């Protein structure tokens, strides 16, 4: 019998019990938790849940930011055969209610009063929800009878520790690969989210291959800030724990830059937006510095590109060019790497397409960025670049246990032990996603290069079909536009239209600095309306559209006054565009674009 997630965890505790498993920052210092301490807390969670009458297969929801208690709760849930249903902490009250109701959660663990305030108004409408566990503090006002504070919950675990020991041991021993481990709800860029049912076997097979392919070892450490509700961070956590590595919990998204320098991780896992921002900030800093510093930076980039080309062509770098490369690395790029802690072995990127320019930038400055591809429904990894086999502009080769085929319409199909059991309580949606032969229809469009590296070109459902019948993939255009130092976000539109347009969010800091040099008033509402700002962005768009077909080029655009955000319902928790919501919100501006006469030649 293949091991369950719980068996993998127990194996690590046996091997590395005294080693630091987790760290978190409290009162200005990083606090360590060993694997043995981690396991002790996990056992108390299992015992407490057993004492509450939780049976195998019962759903337990987790509504929390990343923190040690999230992992302790997860392992405690899994060890008694229950099912972890993670919920993004950024969701609104109505969305949380929908998920709790849909999965029939019996217990909800949440982190703070902020999240409790979202749940209390709807808790009375959820009869199956018998208990709420609060990680932090004492609730304000009159607490509902079903609420327990974390210390009291663990105290109950101590009370039941001995009396439930035999039953808990039997439950853990009986776990197998087919048992349900988690229901992870898709982000829901359109319609209601669907609960992907992932088994122990799905997640064990996937993290075992990730560990092998990336080469993660006991000496590695990571900084955890991508939500654990997202399957990419989840598989990263299981991968790190399976080898006895260390997980450091960031204080928050705004503190990631500072925390990187404090904990100096060897591995960093994130979605493209973080890497895009790092690149933009480096270029921005060089533009501000100017003079010799900027000249050195751009010289270093050119030297490194030249060295890489020589290495690719003839397998070695000429002596003089090699010396220049070493000087550039010491004087310029080592300082850039120091901003990430200076200790990174690999950055791992997934969750959305990464532009080639961003991947190339990290390679040039000496940080190995490994882009992969997958989806919630595939646990998640389907393919990935590895230290031994990398190719910019691709998402690597399929992992060994997974078969990938390209359908006649270009859709990527996947078959392997990573494919979910199905969507919770949605047999028709399951049959639509997984065919009779077990192939997962990903909804993504892609192709293989001659050497077997997979390239994603777009989402099948997001292909823009213009009124002239031409199909346009928005992602490659959007990823190219955001390489401009003056463009922070770009969403391409044009479905059923006669030309392609875009919604552009400027990099306000960069545009404001540019405005000062040209005598413009630095007030954002006026900046986005100023014709000279539009001319600047127009020139950037034209510069970047050179390699696209005529019908794919941006003919018109509108400048948005603020960033697209999760708070406004415009981005998913993994920062993908909620295109339907964005189109609805800016429908007036879009109507104005297309009310104008189409450019000549379209």
C-alpha positions as CSV (number, residue, x, y, z in Angstrom):
1,X,0.0,0.0,0.0
2,X,1.4,3.4,-1.0
3,X,1.7,5.8,1.9
4,X,-0.9,8.4,2.8
5,X,0.0,12.0,3.6
6,X,-0.1,11.1,7.3
7,X,2.3,8.2,6.8
8,X,4.7,10.6,5.0
9,X,4.5,13.1,7.9
10,X,5.1,10.4,10.5
11,X,8.1,9.1,8.6
12,X,9.6,12.6,8.7
13,X,8.9,13.1,12.4
14,X,10.7,9.8,13.1
15,X,13.7,10.8,11.1
16,X,14.0,14.5,11.9
17,X,12.1,15.0,15.2
18,X,14.5,17.5,16.7
19,X,15.0,19.5,13.5
20,X,13.2,22.9,13.0
21,X,10.1,22.3,10.9
22,X,8.4,25.7,11.1
23,X,9.3,29.2,12.0
24,X,7.1,32.3,12.5
25,X,7.8,35.8,13.6
26,X,6.6,37.0,17.0
27,X,7.6,40.0,19.1
28,X,10.3,40.8,16.5
29,X,12.0,37.4,16.5
30,X,11.7,34.2,14.5
31,X,10.3,31.4,16.7
32,X,11.2,27.8,15.8
33,X,8.9,24.7,16.1
34,X,10.6,21.3,15.7
35,X,9.0,18.4,13.9
36,X,8.4,16.7,17.2
37,X,6.6,19.7,18.6
38,X,4.7,20.0,15.3
39,X,3.6,16.3,15.6
40,X,2.5,16.7,19.2
41,X,0.2,19.6,18.3
42,X,-1.1,17.6,15.4
43,X,-2.0,14.7,17.6
44,X,-3.9,17.0,20.0
45,X,-5.9,18.3,17.0
46,X,-6.8,14.7,15.9
47,X,-7.8,13.8,19.5
48,X,-9.9,16.9,19.9
49,X,-11.7,16.3,16.5
50,X,-12.3,12.7,17.5
51,X,-13.8,14.0,20.8
52,X,-16.2,16.2,18.8
53,X,-17.4,13.1,17.0
54,X,-15.7,13.7,13.7
55,X,-15.9,10.6,11.5
56,X,-13.8,9.5,8.5
57,X,-14.8,11.5,5.4
58,X,-16.3,14.4,7.4
59,X,-15.4,17.8,6.0
60,X,-13.4,20.2,8.1
61,X,-13.0,23.8,6.8
62,X,-9.9,26.0,7.3
63,X,-10.3,29.7,7.0
64,X,-6.9,31.3,7.8
65,X,-3.8,33.0,6.4
66,X,-0.6,31.0,6.4
67,X,0.6,30.1,9.9
68,X,1.8,27.1,11.9
69,X,-1.7,26.3,13.1
70,X,-2.9,25.8,9.5
71,X,-0.4,23.0,9.1
72,X,-1.1,21.5,12.5
73,X,-4.8,21.5,11.8
74,X,-4.3,20.0,8.3
75,X,-2.2,17.1,9.6
76,X,-4.6,16.5,12.4
77,X,-7.6,16.4,10.1
78,X,-5.8,14.0,7.7
79,X,-4.6,11.7,10.4
80,X,-8.2,10.7,11.4
81,X,-9.4,10.3,7.8
82,X,-11.3,13.6,7.7
83,X,-11.2,16.0,4.7
84,X,-9.6,19.4,4.7
85,X,-11.6,22.1,2.9
86,X,-9.4,25.2,2.7
87,X,-11.1,28.6,2.2
88,X,-9.3,31.7,1.0
89,X,-9.3,34.3,3.9
90,X,-10.0,37.1,1.4
91,X,-13.4,35.8,0.5
92,X,-16.6,37.6,1.5
93,X,-19.2,36.4,3.9
94,X,-21.6,35.1,1.2
95,X,-18.8,33.3,-0.6
96,X,-17.7,31.6,2.6
97,X,-21.3,30.5,3.4
98,X,-21.6,29.0,-0.1
99,X,-18.5,26.9,0.4
100,X,-19.3,25.7,3.9
101,X,-22.8,24.8,2.8
102,X,-21.7,23.1,-0.4
103,X,-19.2,20.8,1.3
104,X,-21.3,20.3,4.4
105,X,-18.5,21.3,6.8
106,X,-19.0,20.1,10.3
107,X,-16.1,22.1,11.9
108,X,-14.6,25.4,10.9
109,X,-11.1,26.5,12.0
110,X,-10.4,30.2,11.5
111,X,-7.6,32.5,12.5
112,X,-8.9,35.8,13.9
113,X,-11.8,38.0,14.8
114,X,-11.7,39.5,11.3
115,X,-12.7,36.1,9.8
116,X,-15.1,35.3,12.6
117,X,-17.0,38.5,11.8
118,X,-17.6,37.2,8.3
119,X,-18.8,33.8,9.6
120,X,-21.1,34.8,12.5
121,X,-23.8,36.4,10.4
122,X,-24.3,33.2,8.4
123,X,-23.4,30.6,11.0
124,X,-27.0,30.2,12.0
125,X,-27.9,29.2,8.5
126,X,-25.5,26.3,8.5
127,X,-27.0,23.6,10.7
128,X,-24.3,21.0,9.8
129,X,-21.6,23.4,11.2
130,X,-21.4,22.2,14.8
131,X,-18.2,23.9,15.9
132,X,-16.0,26.9,15.2
133,X,-12.4,26.9,16.4
134,X,-10.7,30.3,16.8
135,X,-6.9,30.4,16.6
136,X,-6.3,33.9,18.0
137,X,-7.6,35.7,21.0
138,X,-11.0,35.8,22.7
139,X,-14.0,36.7,20.6
140,X,-15.6,40.1,21.0
141,X,-19.1,40.2,22.5
142,X,-21.3,37.2,23.1
143,X,-19.6,34.1,21.6
144,X,-21.9,31.5,20.1
145,X,-22.1,28.2,21.9
146,X,-20.5,26.4,19.0
147,X,-17.2,28.4,19.3
148,X,-14.1,27.2,21.0
149,X,-10.8,29.0,21.4
150,X,-7.7,27.2,20.1
151,X,-6.1,26.7,23.6
152,X,-9.4,25.2,24.9
153,X,-9.7,23.1,21.8
154,X,-6.2,21.6,22.4
155,X,-7.0,21.1,26.1
156,X,-9.9,18.9,24.9
157,X,-7.5,17.1,22.8
158,X,-5.4,16.3,25.9
159,X,-8.5,15.0,27.6
160,X,-9.3,12.6,24.7
161,X,-5.6,11.7,23.9
162,X,-5.6,8.4,25.8
163,X,-9.2,7.3,25.3
164,X,-9.1,7.8,21.5
165,X,-5.5,6.6,20.9
166,X,-6.5,3.1,19.7
167,X,-9.2,4.3,17.3
168,X,-7.0,7.1,15.9
169,X,-4.2,4.6,15.3
170,X,-6.6,2.3,13.5
171,X,-8.0,5.2,11.3
172,X,-4.5,6.3,10.3
173,X,-3.3,2.7,9.6
174,X,-6.4,2.2,7.3
175,X,-5.7,5.3,5.2
176,X,-5.0,4.4,1.5
177,X,-4.3,6.3,-1.7
178,X,-8.0,6.4,-2.7
179,X,-9.2,8.1,0.4
180,X,-10.2,11.7,0.0
181,X,-7.8,14.2,1.6
182,X,-9.0,17.6,0.5
183,X,-11.7,19.4,-1.4
184,X,-10.1,22.5,-3.0
185,X,-12.5,24.9,-4.6
186,X,-11.5,26.4,-7.9
187,X,-11.0,30.2,-7.8
188,X,-14.1,30.7,-9.9
189,X,-13.1,33.2,-12.6
190,X,-16.6,32.5,-14.0
191,X,-19.6,31.0,-12.2
192,X,-19.7,29.3,-8.9
193,X,-16.5,27.6,-7.7
194,X,-16.3,23.8,-8.0
195,X,-14.8,21.6,-5.3
196,X,-12.0,19.4,-6.8
197,X,-11.7,16.2,-4.7
198,X,-8.1,15.3,-4.2
199,X,-7.1,12.0,-2.7
200,X,-4.1,11.1,-0.5
201,X,-2.7,9.2,-3.6
202,X,-3.1,12.3,-5.8
203,X,-1.2,14.5,-3.5
204,X,1.4,12.0,-2.4
205,X,2.3,11.0,-6.0
206,X,2.6,14.6,-7.0
207,X,4.8,15.9,-4.1
208,X,7.0,12.8,-4.4
209,X,7.8,13.7,-8.0
210,X,8.3,17.4,-7.2
211,X,10.8,16.5,-4.6
212,X,12.7,14.2,-7.0
213,X,12.6,16.5,-10.0
214,X,13.5,19.7,-8.2
215,X,16.0,18.1,-5.8
216,X,14.5,19.3,-2.5
217,X,16.4,18.1,0.5
218,X,16.5,18.3,4.3
219,X,18.8,21.3,4.1
220,X,16.3,23.4,2.2
221,X,14.0,26.1,3.6
222,X,11.2,28.2,2.0
223,X,9.3,31.4,2.7
224,X,5.5,30.6,2.8
225,X,3.2,33.4,1.7
226,X,1.3,32.2,-1.3
227,X,-2.1,31.1,0.3
228,X,-2.2,27.6,1.6
229,X,-5.7,27.5,0.2
230,X,-4.0,27.4,-3.2
231,X,-2.9,23.9,-4.4
232,X,0.5,25.1,-5.5
233,X,1.5,26.3,-2.0
234,X,-0.1,23.1,-0.6
235,X,2.1,20.8,-2.7
236,X,5.1,22.9,-1.8
237,X,4.3,22.4,1.9
238,X,3.9,18.7,1.5
239,X,7.1,18.5,-0.5
240,X,9.1,20.4,2.1
241,X,7.7,18.4,5.0
242,X,8.3,15.1,3.3
243,X,12.1,15.6,3.4
244,X,12.4,17.4,6.7
245,X,13.0,20.8,5.2
246,X,12.0,24.1,7.0
247,X,9.0,26.3,6.3
248,X,9.2,29.9,7.4
249,X,5.9,31.8,7.5
250,X,6.0,35.3,6.1
251,X,4.4,38.0,8.3
252,X,2.2,39.0,5.4
253,X,2.4,39.9,1.7
254,X,3.7,43.4,2.4
255,X,6.5,42.0,4.5
256,X,7.8,39.4,2.0
257,X,10.7,41.6,0.8
258,X,11.9,42.1,4.4
259,X,11.3,38.5,5.4
260,X,13.3,37.2,2.5
261,X,16.4,39.0,3.8
262,X,15.7,37.8,7.3
263,X,15.2,34.0,6.8
264,X,17.3,33.7,3.6
265,X,15.4,30.8,2.1
266,X,16.8,28.4,-0.5
267,X,13.4,27.9,-2.3
268,X,10.7,30.5,-3.2
269,X,7.3,29.5,-4.6
270,X,5.0,32.0,-6.1
271,X,2.7,33.1,-8.9
272,X,4.0,35.3,-11.7
273,X,2.9,38.6,-10.2
274,X,5.6,38.5,-7.5
275,X,8.4,37.9,-10.1
276,X,7.0,40.6,-12.4
277,X,7.1,43.1,-9.5
278,X,10.6,42.1,-8.5
279,X,11.8,42.7,-12.1
280,X,9.9,46.0,-12.4
281,X,11.3,47.3,-9.1
282,X,14.9,46.5,-10.2
283,X,14.5,48.3,-13.5
284,X,12.7,51.1,-11.7
285,X,15.6,51.4,-9.2
286,X,18.1,51.5,-12.1
287,X,16.2,54.2,-13.9
288,X,16.1,56.3,-10.7
289,X,19.8,55.8,-9.9
290,X,20.9,56.7,-13.4
291,X,24.6,57.4,-14.1
292,X,27.3,54.8,-13.6
293,X,25.1,52.4,-11.6
294,X,22.5,52.2,-14.4
295,X,25.2,51.8,-17.0
296,X,26.8,49.0,-15.1
297,X,23.5,47.2,-14.7
298,X,22.6,47.3,-18.4
299,X,26.2,46.5,-19.4
300,X,26.0,43.5,-17.1
301,X,22.8,42.3,-18.7
302,X,24.3,42.5,-22.2
303,X,27.5,40.7,-21.1
304,X,25.5,37.9,-19.4
305,X,23.3,37.5,-22.5
306,X,26.4,37.2,-24.6
307,X,28.0,34.7,-22.3
308,X,24.8,32.6,-22.3
309,X,24.7,32.6,-26.1
310,X,28.3,31.4,-26.3
311,X,27.7,28.7,-23.8
312,X,24.6,27.5,-25.8
313,X,26.5,27.6,-29.1
314,X,29.9,26.1,-28.3
315,X,29.5,24.9,-24.7
316,X,32.0,27.3,-23.2
317,X,32.6,31.1,-22.8
318,X,35.7,32.9,-24.1
319,X,38.1,34.0,-21.4
320,X,37.6,37.7,-21.7
321,X,33.8,37.4,-21.9
322,X,33.9,35.1,-18.9
323,X,35.9,37.6,-16.9
324,X,33.4,40.4,-17.8
325,X,30.6,38.1,-16.7
326,X,32.3,37.5,-13.4
327,X,32.8,41.3,-12.9
328,X,29.1,42.0,-13.8
329,X,27.9,39.3,-11.4
330,X,30.1,40.6,-8.5
331,X,29.4,44.3,-9.0
332,X,25.8,44.2,-10.0
333,X,23.8,41.0,-9.8
334,X,25.1,39.8,-6.4
335,X,23.5,42.9,-4.9
336,X,20.2,42.2,-6.6
337,X,20.3,38.6,-5.3
338,X,21.0,39.9,-1.8
339,X,17.6,41.6,-1.9
340,X,16.1,38.1,-2.0
341,X,18.3,36.9,0.9
342,X,21.2,35.9,-1.3
343,X,20.6,32.2,-0.7
344,X,18.0,31.1,-3.2
345,X,18.7,27.9,-5.1
346,X,15.4,27.9,-7.0
347,X,12.3,30.0,-7.6
348,X,9.3,28.0,-8.6
349,X,6.6,29.7,-10.5
350,X,3.1,28.5,-11.4
351,X,-0.6,29.4,-11.2
352,X,-0.6,31.5,-14.3
353,X,1.5,32.1,-17.5
354,X,4.9,33.8,-16.9
355,X,6.3,36.0,-19.6
356,X,9.6,34.9,-21.3
357,X,11.1,38.3,-20.5
358,X,10.6,37.9,-16.7
359,X,12.0,34.3,-16.8
360,X,15.0,35.5,-18.8
361,X,15.6,38.4,-16.4
362,X,15.9,36.0,-13.4
363,X,18.2,33.7,-15.4
364,X,20.5,36.6,-16.3
365,X,20.8,37.8,-12.7
366,X,21.8,34.4,-11.5
367,X,18.5,33.1,-10.0
368,X,17.2,29.9,-11.4
369,X,13.4,30.3,-12.0
370,X,11.6,27.1,-12.7
371,X,8.2,27.6,-14.4
372,X,5.7,24.7,-14.2
373,X,2.2,24.1,-15.2
374,X,-0.8,22.5,-13.6
375,X,-4.3,23.1,-12.1
376,X,-6.2,22.4,-9.0
377,X,-7.7,19.3,-10.5
378,X,-4.3,17.7,-11.2
379,X,-2.9,18.1,-7.6
380,X,-1.5,20.4,-9.3
381,X,1.7,19.6,-11.3
382,X,1.4,18.4,-14.9
383,X,4.8,19.6,-16.2
384,X,7.7,21.6,-15.0
385,X,11.1,22.9,-15.8
386,X,13.8,21.3,-13.7
387,X,17.4,22.2,-12.8
388,X,18.5,19.5,-15.3
389,X,16.0,20.3,-18.1
390,X,15.0,24.0,-18.6
391,X,13.7,26.0,-21.5
392,X,12.6,29.6,-21.3
393,X,9.2,30.3,-22.7
394,X,7.9,26.8,-21.8
395,X,6.5,25.1,-18.7
396,X,8.9,22.2,-19.0
397,X,8.3,18.5,-19.8
398,X,5.5,16.4,-18.3
399,X,6.5,14.8,-15.0
400,X,7.3,11.1,-15.4
401,X,4.0,9.6,-14.1
402,X,1.8,12.0,-16.2
403,X,0.9,11.6,-19.9
404,X,0.0,14.7,-21.9
405,X,-1.6,14.8,-25.3
406,X,-2.7,17.7,-27.4
407,X,-6.2,17.4,-28.8
408,X,-7.2,18.3,-32.3
409,X,-8.4,21.8,-31.2
410,X,-5.1,22.4,-29.3
411,X,-6.5,21.6,-25.9
412,X,-4.0,20.0,-23.4
413,X,-5.2,16.6,-22.1
414,X,-3.7,15.0,-19.0
415,X,-3.8,11.4,-17.6
416,X,-2.0,10.2,-14.5
417,X,-2.2,9.5,-10.7
418,X,-2.5,13.3,-10.1
419,X,-5.9,13.6,-11.7
420,X,-8.7,14.4,-9.2
421,X,-11.4,12.0,-8.2
422,X,-14.0,14.5,-9.5
423,X,-15.9,17.6,-8.5
424,X,-17.8,17.3,-5.2
425,X,-21.5,16.6,-5.8
426,X,-21.2,17.6,-9.5
427,X,-21.2,14.4,-11.6
428,X,-22.1,16.2,-14.8
429,X,-19.2,18.7,-14.4
430,X,-16.9,15.8,-13.6
431,X,-17.9,13.9,-16.8
432,X,-17.3,17.1,-18.8
433,X,-13.8,17.5,-17.3
434,X,-12.7,13.9,-17.2
435,X,-13.6,11.7,-20.2
436,X,-14.5,8.0,-20.1
437,X,-10.8,7.0,-20.5
438,X,-9.7,9.1,-17.6
439,X,-8.2,12.0,-19.5
440,X,-8.5,15.4,-17.9
441,X,-9.5,18.1,-20.3
442,X,-7.6,21.1,-18.9
443,X,-9.2,23.9,-20.9
444,X,-5.7,25.2,-21.8
445,X,-4.3,25.5,-25.3
446,X,-0.8,24.4,-25.8
447,X,1.8,22.7,-28.0
448,X,5.1,20.7,-27.6
449,X,8.3,21.9,-29.1
450,X,10.6,19.4,-30.9
451,X,12.3,18.4,-27.7
452,X,9.1,17.7,-25.8
453,X,8.9,20.9,-23.8
454,X,5.3,22.1,-23.3
455,X,4.2,25.6,-24.1
456,X,0.9,27.1,-23.0
457,X,-0.6,29.6,-25.5
458,X,-3.9,30.4,-23.8
459,X,-7.0,29.4,-22.0
460,X,-9.5,27.7,-24.3
461,X,-12.4,29.6,-22.9
462,X,-10.5,32.9,-22.9
463,X,-9.7,32.9,-26.6
464,X,-11.1,36.1,-28.1
465,X,-13.1,35.4,-31.3
466,X,-13.2,38.6,-33.3
467,X,-16.1,39.6,-35.5
468,X,-13.9,38.9,-38.6
469,X,-13.5,35.3,-37.4
470,X,-9.9,35.6,-36.3
471,X,-8.9,34.1,-32.9
472,X,-6.6,36.0,-30.5
473,X,-5.0,34.6,-27.4
474,X,-4.9,37.4,-24.8
475,X,-2.3,36.0,-22.4
476,X,0.8,36.4,-24.7
477,X,-0.1,40.0,-25.4
478,X,-0.8,40.8,-21.8
479,X,2.4,39.2,-20.6
480,X,4.3,41.3,-23.2
481,X,2.7,44.6,-22.3
482,X,3.5,44.3,-18.6
483,X,7.2,44.1,-19.4
484,X,7.0,47.9,-20.0
485,X,8.3,49.9,-17.0
486,X,5.2,52.1,-17.3
487,X,2.5,49.3,-17.4
488,X,1.6,47.4,-14.2
489,X,-1.5,45.5,-15.5
490,X,-3.0,44.9,-18.9
491,X,-6.2,43.1,-19.9
492,X,-6.8,42.5,-23.6
493,X,-10.4,42.7,-24.9
494,X,-12.0,42.2,-28.4
495,X,-14.4,39.2,-28.2
496,X,-17.0,39.6,-31.0
497,X,-15.4,43.0,-31.9
498,X,-13.7,44.2,-35.0
499,X,-10.4,45.1,-33.4
500,X,-8.3,44.4,-30.3
501,X,-8.2,46.9,-27.4
502,X,-6.9,46.8,-23.8
503,X,-7.5,48.0,-20.3
504,X,-4.2,49.4,-19.0
505,X,-3.2,50.1,-15.4
506,X,-0.1,52.2,-15.3
507,X,2.9,51.7,-13.0
508,X,1.8,54.9,-11.2
509,X,5.2,55.5,-9.5
510,X,7.1,55.3,-12.8
511,X,4.6,57.4,-14.6
512,X,4.6,60.0,-11.9
513,X,8.4,60.3,-12.0
514,X,8.2,60.6,-15.8
515,X,5.5,63.3,-15.4
516,X,7.7,65.4,-13.1
517,X,10.4,65.5,-15.7
518,X,7.9,66.8,-18.3
519,X,6.3,69.3,-16.0
520,X,3.0,67.5,-15.6
521,X,1.0,67.9,-12.4
522,X,1.5,64.7,-10.3
523,X,-2.2,63.9,-9.4
524,X,-3.4,60.5,-10.4
525,X,-6.9,61.4,-11.5
526,X,-5.4,63.9,-13.8
527,X,-2.5,61.8,-15.0
528,X,-4.8,59.0,-16.3
529,X,-6.7,61.6,-18.3
530,X,-3.7,63.5,-19.7
531,X,-3.1,63.1,-23.4
532,X,0.7,63.1,-22.9
533,X,0.4,60.1,-20.5
534,X,-1.7,58.3,-23.1
535,X,0.9,59.1,-25.7
536,X,3.6,57.7,-23.5
537,X,1.7,54.5,-23.0
538,X,0.8,54.4,-26.7
539,X,4.5,54.5,-27.6
540,X,5.2,51.7,-25.1
541,X,2.4,49.5,-26.5
542,X,3.5,50.1,-30.1
543,X,7.1,49.3,-29.2
544,X,6.1,46.0,-27.6
545,X,3.6,44.9,-30.3
546,X,6.2,44.5,-33.0
547,X,6.2,40.7,-33.1
548,X,2.5,40.3,-33.1
549,X,0.2,39.9,-36.2
550,X,-1.5,43.0,-37.4
551,X,-5.0,41.8,-36.2
552,X,-3.5,41.0,-32.7
553,X,-2.1,44.5,-32.1
554,X,-3.7,46.9,-29.6
555,X,-5.6,49.5,-31.7
556,X,-7.1,51.4,-28.8
557,X,-6.9,51.4,-25.0
558,X,-8.3,53.0,-21.9
559,X,-6.2,53.9,-18.8
560,X,-7.7,52.7,-15.5
561,X,-7.4,54.9,-12.4
562,X,-6.4,52.1,-10.0
563,X,-5.0,48.6,-9.9
564,X,-7.3,45.7,-10.4
565,X,-7.6,43.9,-7.0
566,X,-9.0,41.0,-5.1
567,X,-10.8,43.5,-2.8
568,X,-12.8,44.8,-5.7
569,X,-13.6,41.4,-7.0
570,X,-11.4,41.8,-10.1
571,X,-8.7,39.2,-9.3
572,X,-8.8,35.7,-8.0
573,X,-6.8,34.9,-4.9
574,X,-4.0,33.8,-7.2
575,X,-4.2,37.1,-9.0
576,X,-5.7,36.0,-12.3
577,X,-8.1,38.3,-14.0
578,X,-11.8,37.8,-13.3
579,X,-12.5,38.8,-16.9
580,X,-16.3,38.8,-16.6
581,X,-16.3,41.0,-13.5
582,X,-13.8,43.4,-15.1
583,X,-15.7,43.7,-18.3
584,X,-18.9,44.4,-16.4
585,X,-17.2,47.0,-14.1
586,X,-15.6,48.9,-17.0
587,X,-18.4,48.4,-19.6
588,X,-18.9,52.2,-20.1
589,X,-15.2,52.8,-20.9
590,X,-15.2,49.7,-23.2
591,X,-18.3,50.9,-25.0
592,X,-16.6,54.3,-25.6
593,X,-13.6,52.5,-27.2
594,X,-15.7,50.6,-29.6
595,X,-18.1,53.5,-30.3
596,X,-15.2,55.2,-32.2
597,X,-14.5,54.4,-35.8
598,X,-12.4,51.3,-36.2
599,X,-8.8,52.0,-37.3
600,X,-8.1,51.8,-41.0
601,X,-6.9,48.4,-42.2
602,X,-8.7,46.3,-39.5
